[in-house]
Amino acid sequence: MKKVILTLAVCGMTAGAFAQGFVTLLQTTSYKQSFNGAAIGTTAGFASFAVLEWALGTTPVVNSVADLQSASWLNTGIVGNNSTSVPTSGKVIAPNPSTVSVGPWAGPGAASYVIIGWTGTEGNLSAVLQSIQTGVWADTSATGGFGWSTIGNVTAGAGPVGVSLWGASGTTVNSGINILTSNVAPVPEPATIALAGLGGLALLALRRKK
């Protein structure tokens, strides 16, 4: 009997330590997303969005694409697109169903999230996640871009409504996403940089001879 009680107690602690709930990407705030600083228009499918969840109990910091390469960022499977109607153009709309179960994560149900956005022909979320890891982007043209939101710390709610990741406070995603082509610009390989440096030295030596 004691063994049974002990087993139940351990199971209870495990369930409490790893909570689970529902969040939604459906935007209820007035924030507008942009592309290179300009408002996103009403073109269908111009931008895509997805939600990544931080697996650790700490609050992450994202200042560059490299900060998203950590294995602690988990794919929630929540995706969305830009609104195509005039009043809400630039906002994020989520597919049906717009609410997705997330977790489990350590803690009482709170977790950190970041919303990523991309444009161009980069592809689906799986392709984008691979590009983040490798630094090699499929679309480095004038239409390709990538960006991310501020970090949102949200306690997931009960289904099926769920809790919106967007909000006006510091504990939710409280800014728009500026998708930039500069974030997907190809990074020169070390060999290329070295050759450019040698070329510069050669030109300098030539000028001195003259």
QUIPE-V333619 format. One record per pair of residues at least 24 apart in sequence whose ideal C-beta (glycine too) atoms are under 10 Angstrom apart, sorted by sequence separation. I is the first residue (numbers start at 1). J is the second residue. D is the distance in whole Angstrom. If there is no record, write none. Layout:
BEGIN
I:J:D + I:J:D
END
This chain:
BEGIN
25:49:7 + 51:75:8 + 52:76:7 + 53:77:10 + 76:100:6 + 77:101:9 + 78:102:8 + 119:143:6 + 120:144:3 + 122:146:8 + 149:173:5 + 150:174:6 + 25:50:8 + 50:75:7 + 51:76:5 + 53:78:9 + 76:101:9 + 77:102:9 + 92:117:8 + 119:144:6 + 120:145:7 + 148:173:10 + 149:174:9 + 150:175:5 + 25:51:6 + 50:76:8 + 51:77:8 + 52:78:9 + 76:102:5 + 118:144:8 + 119:145:5 + 120:146:9 + 149:175:6 + 150:176:9 + 24:51:9 + 50:77:8 + 51:78:4 + 76:103:9 + 118:145:7 + 119:146:8 + 149:176:8 + 150:177:9 + 23:51:7 + 50:78:6 + 51:79:8 + 74:102:9 + 117:145:8 + 118:146:5 + 119:147:9 + 149:177:5 + 49:78:9 + 50:79:5 + 51:80:8 + 74:103:10 + 117:146:7 + 118:147:8 + 147:176:9 + 148:177:6 + 149:178:10 + 23:53:9 + 49:79:7 + 50:80:8 + 116:146:7 + 117:147:5 + 118:148:10 + 147:177:5 + 148:178:9 + 48:79:7 + 49:80:5 + 74:105:8 + 116:147:7 + 117:148:7 + 146:177:10 + 147:178:5 + 148:179:9 + 48:80:7 + 49:81:7 + 115:147:9 + 116:148:5 + 117:149:8 + 147:179:4 + 47:80:9 + 48:81:6 + 49:82:8 + 115:148:7 + 116:149:8 + 145:178:9 + 146:179:6 + 147:180:6 + 47:81:7 + 48:82:8 + 114:148:5 + 115:149:4 + 145:179:4 + 146:180:7 + 147:181:10 + 46:81:8 + 47:82:4 + 76:111:10 + 78:113:9 + 80:115:9 + 82:117:9 + 114:149:6 + 115:150:9 + 144:179:9 + 145:180:5 + 146:181:9 + 147:182:10 + 148:183:9 + 45:81:6 + 46:82:5 + 47:83:10 + 81:117:10 + 113:149:8 + 114:150:8 + 115:151:10 + 144:180:10 + 145:181:5 + 146:182:9 + 147:183:6 + 44:81:8 + 45:82:8 + 74:111:9 + 76:113:8 + 78:115:9 + 80:117:9 + 82:119:9 + 114:151:6 + 115:152:8 + 144:181:6 + 145:182:8 + 146:183:4 + 147:184:10 + 44:82:8 + 46:84:9 + 113:151:7 + 114:152:7 + 143:181:8 + 145:183:6 + 146:184:5 + 43:82:8 + 44:83:10 + 45:84:8 + 73:112:10 + 74:113:10 + 112:151:5 + 113:152:5 + 142:181:7 + 144:183:9 + 145:184:6 + 42:82:8 + 44:84:5 + 72:112:10 + 73:113:10 + 112:152:7 + 113:153:8 + 141:181:8 + 144:184:5 + 145:185:10 + 41:82:8 + 42:83:8 + 43:84:7 + 73:114:8 + 111:152:9 + 112:153:5 + 113:154:6 + 140:181:8 + 144:185:9 + 40:82:5 + 42:84:5 + 111:153:7 + 112:154:8 + 139:181:9 + 40:83:9 + 41:84:9 + 42:85:7 + 46:89:10 + 47:90:9 + 49:92:5 + 51:94:10 + 73:116:10 + 110:153:6 + 111:154:7 + 113:156:10 + 141:184:9 + 42:86:6 + 46:90:10 + 48:92:10 + 49:93:9 + 110:154:7 + 111:155:8 + 137:181:10 + 140:184:6 + 41:86:9 + 47:92:8 + 49:94:8 + 79:124:8 + 109:154:9 + 110:155:4 + 111:156:7 + 139:184:7 + 140:185:6 + 42:88:9 + 43:89:9 + 68:114:7 + 79:125:6 + 109:155:5 + 110:156:8 + 137:183:9 + 138:184:9 + 140:186:6 + 35:82:9 + 42:89:5 + 67:114:9 + 78:125:9 + 108:155:8 + 109:156:6 + 137:184:4 + 41:89:6 + 42:90:9 + 55:103:10 + 57:105:8 + 68:116:7 + 77:125:8 + 107:155:9 + 109:157:9 + 136:184:9 + 137:185:8 + 33:82:7 + 40:89:7 + 41:90:8 + 51:100:8 + 53:102:6 + 55:104:10 + 56:105:9 + 57:106:5 + 76:125:10 + 135:184:9 + 137:186:7 + 32:82:10 + 33:83:9 + 39:89:7 + 40:90:5 + 53:103:8 + 55:105:6 + 56:106:7 + 57:107:5 + 62:112:10 + 75:125:7 + 115:165:7 + 136:186:8 + 137:187:10 + 25:76:9 + 32:83:10 + 39:90:5 + 40:91:9 + 51:102:8 + 54:105:8 + 55:106:8 + 56:107:10 + 65:116:10 + 75:126:8 + 105:156:9 + 114:165:9 + 115:166:8 + 132:183:10 + 135:186:9 + 136:187:9 + 26:78:10 + 38:90:10 + 40:92:10 + 53:105:7 + 60:112:6 + 62:114:6 + 102:154:9 + 113:165:5 + 135:187:6 + 23:76:8 + 25:78:5 + 27:80:8 + 57:110:9 + 59:112:6 + 60:113:10 + 75:128:10 + 103:156:7 + 131:184:7 + 24:78:8 + 25:79:7 + 26:80:8 + 57:111:9 + 58:112:8 + 60:114:7 + 62:116:9 + 75:129:6 + 102:156:6 + 109:163:10 + 23:78:7 + 25:80:5 + 35:90:9 + 56:111:9 + 57:112:9 + 101:156:8 + 24:80:9 + 27:83:8 + 32:88:9 + 33:89:10 + 34:90:7 + 55:111:8 + 56:112:8 + 73:129:9 + 100:156:10 + 128:184:10 + 32:89:8 + 33:90:5 + 54:111:6 + 55:112:9 + 92:149:10 + 30:88:9 + 32:90:3 + 33:91:7 + 53:111:6 + 54:112:4 + 99:157:9 + 101:159:7 + 115:173:6 + 31:90:8 + 32:91:6 + 33:92:7 + 53:112:7 + 54:113:7 + 73:132:9 + 100:159:9 + 101:160:9 + 112:171:10 + 113:172:9 + 114:173:8 + 117:176:9 + 118:177:10 + 120:179:9 + 30:90:10 + 31:91:7 + 32:92:10 + 52:112:9 + 53:113:6 + 54:114:8 + 69:129:10 + 99:159:7 + 102:162:9 + 113:173:7 + 115:175:10 + 117:177:5 + 119:179:6 + 27:88:8 + 30:91:8 + 31:92:9 + 52:113:7 + 53:114:8 + 68:129:9 + 99:160:6 + 101:162:8 + 110:171:9 + 115:176:10 + 116:177:8 + 117:178:9 + 118:179:7 + 119:180:10 + 120:181:9 + 29:91:8 + 51:113:6 + 52:114:5 + 71:133:10 + 97:159:10 + 98:160:10 + 99:161:7 + 100:162:8 + 115:177:6 + 117:179:5 + 119:181:9 + 122:184:8 + 27:90:10 + 28:91:9 + 29:92:10 + 51:114:8 + 52:115:8 + 69:132:6 + 97:160:7 + 98:161:10 + 99:162:4 + 114:177:10 + 116:179:9 + 27:91:5 + 50:114:10 + 51:115:6 + 52:116:6 + 68:132:5 + 69:133:6 + 98:162:8 + 99:163:9 + 120:184:8 + 26:91:9 + 27:92:4 + 50:115:7 + 51:116:8 + 67:132:10 + 68:133:9 + 69:134:9 + 97:162:9 + 99:164:9 + 118:183:9 + 119:184:9 + 26:92:8 + 27:93:7 + 49:115:6 + 50:116:5 + 65:131:9 + 66:132:9 + 69:135:9 + 98:164:10 + 118:184:8 + 25:92:6 + 26:93:7 + 27:94:8 + 49:116:7 + 50:117:8 + 65:132:6 + 25:93:9 + 26:94:4 + 48:116:9 + 49:117:5 + 50:118:8 + 65:133:10 + 25:94:4 + 26:95:10 + 48:117:7 + 49:118:8 + 66:135:8 + 24:94:6 + 25:95:9 + 26:96:10 + 47:117:5 + 48:118:6 + 65:135:7 + 94:164:10 + 26:97:10 + 27:98:10 + 47:118:7 + 48:119:8 + 26:98:4 + 47:119:5 + 48:120:10 + 65:137:9 + 24:97:9 + 25:98:7 + 26:99:8 + 46:119:6 + 47:120:9 + 52:125:10 + 92:165:10 + 24:98:5 + 25:99:9 + 45:119:9 + 46:120:9 + 48:122:8 + 50:124:9 + 51:125:10 + 92:166:8 + 22:97:10 + 24:99:4 + 25:100:8 + 48:123:9 + 50:125:5 + 91:166:9 + 23:99:7 + 24:100:7 + 43:119:10 + 48:124:8 + 49:125:9 + 22:99:5 + 23:100:7 + 40:117:9 + 48:125:8 + 52:129:9 + 22:100:7 + 23:101:9 + 50:128:7 + 68:146:9 + 22:101:5 + 23:102:6 + 40:119:8 + 50:129:8 + 21:101:7 + 22:102:7 + 23:103:9 + 48:128:8 + 52:132:9 + 68:148:7 + 20:101:6 + 21:102:7 + 22:103:9 + 65:146:7 + 67:148:9 + 92:173:10 + 20:102:7 + 21:103:6 + 33:115:9 + 35:117:9 + 65:147:10 + 19:102:10 + 20:103:4 + 21:104:10 + 34:117:10 + 36:119:9 + 65:148:8 + 19:103:6 + 20:104:5 + 21:105:10 + 33:117:6 + 35:119:6 + 64:148:9 + 78:162:10 + 92:176:10 + 18:103:7 + 19:104:7 + 20:105:8 + 35:120:10 + 63:148:10 + 91:176:9 + 92:177:8 + 18:104:4 + 19:105:7 + 33:119:10 + 62:148:6 + 90:176:8 + 17:104:9 + 18:105:7 + 19:106:9 + 62:149:9 + 78:165:9 + 90:177:10 + 17:105:10 + 18:106:7 + 19:107:7 + 21:109:6 + 23:111:9 + 25:113:9 + 27:115:9 + 62:150:9 + 15:104:9 + 17:106:6 + 18:107:8 + 19:108:6 + 20:109:8 + 21:110:10 + 62:151:7 + 76:165:10 + 14:104:9 + 17:107:8 + 19:109:4 + 21:111:9 + 23:113:7 + 25:115:7 + 61:151:8 + 16:107:10 + 17:108:9 + 18:109:10 + 19:110:8 + 60:151:6 + 16:108:8 + 19:111:9 + 59:151:7 + 16:109:10 + 60:153:10 + 59:153:7 + 52:148:9 + 46:143:9 + 54:151:8 + 82:179:10 + 47:145:8 + 49:147:10 + 51:149:9 + 49:148:10 + 54:153:9 + 47:147:9 + 49:149:9 + 51:152:9 + 53:154:10 + 53:156:10 + 36:142:9 + 35:143:9 + 36:145:7 + 35:145:6 + 36:147:10 + 35:147:8 + 34:147:8 + 33:147:8 + 51:165:7 + 33:149:9 + 31:149:9 + 65:183:6 + 64:183:8 + 65:184:8 + 51:173:9 + 49:177:7 + 23:152:9 + 47:177:8 + 49:179:10 + 23:154:6 + 48:179:10 + 23:155:9 + 24:156:10 + 47:179:6 + 21:154:9 + 23:156:5 + 24:157:9 + 46:179:10 + 21:155:7 + 22:156:6 + 23:157:8 + 21:156:3 + 22:157:6 + 29:164:8 + 31:166:7 + 19:155:9 + 20:156:7 + 21:157:6 + 22:158:7 + 24:160:10 + 26:162:9 + 28:164:5 + 29:165:10 + 30:166:10 + 31:167:10 + 40:176:9 + 19:156:8 + 21:158:7 + 22:159:4 + 24:161:8 + 25:162:10 + 27:164:8 + 28:165:10 + 29:166:4 + 31:168:9 + 39:176:9 + 40:177:9 + 21:159:8 + 22:160:7 + 24:162:4 + 26:164:6 + 27:165:9 + 28:166:6 + 29:167:7 + 30:168:9 + 20:159:10 + 22:161:7 + 23:162:5 + 24:163:7 + 25:164:8 + 26:165:9 + 27:166:5 + 28:167:8 + 29:168:7 + 40:179:8 + 22:162:3 + 23:163:5 + 24:164:5 + 25:165:6 + 26:166:8 + 38:178:9 + 21:162:7 + 22:163:7 + 23:164:7 + 24:165:7 + 25:166:8 + 37:178:6 + 21:163:7 + 23:165:6 + 24:166:9 + 31:173:8 + 33:175:10 + 34:176:6 + 35:177:10 + 36:178:8 + 37:179:10 + 29:172:9 + 31:174:8 + 33:176:5 + 34:177:7 + 35:178:8 + 36:179:7 + 37:180:8 + 29:173:8 + 31:175:6 + 32:176:5 + 33:177:5 + 34:178:5 + 35:179:5 + 36:180:6 + 29:174:8 + 31:176:4 + 32:177:9 + 33:178:8 + 34:179:7 + 35:180:8 + 36:181:6 + 27:173:9 + 29:175:10 + 30:176:9 + 31:177:8 + 33:179:7 + 34:180:9 + 35:181:8 + 36:182:8 + 29:176:9 + 25:173:10 + 27:176:10
END
